[in-house]
Amino acid sequence: QTAAAGQCGSLDLLQHNGGTTYFVKGWAILSHRREPADGIVLAYEESDGSFAIFDLVVVRTRRPDVAQAFRRHRNVRAGWEHFFTLPQVKRQPMKITAWALDANTGQLCKLDKAYVIDAQEPEINEVER
């Protein structure tokens, strides 16, 4: 199950880190619980429009800007960052998204922004806000 996109955070940055490695960071909250998401999953879009999860983010960071916006303690770890390798599923451009996970319900909420990576080209394009 998914909740409305953009109500739970943002995939702020996706950049190439050399070779087949990429770096991604952002923030995620569970608005109905008013606390950081239990986890963040990375996914790529399939040709039929569905999304396939390929990685789980575990490194959490402090985001005082997000904490202030939600009137929470400044040490809230709503931020996240992660290094990943592109899944070897296809040789064409791949749309990458991030989703906040509520472990209590199993519900996912799509974060703002998505990026298209073309493994054949160094360019990464933001495609959604």
Order of alpha helices (4+ residues) and beta strands (2+ residues): beta-beta-beta-beta-beta-beta-beta-alpha-beta-beta-beta-beta-beta
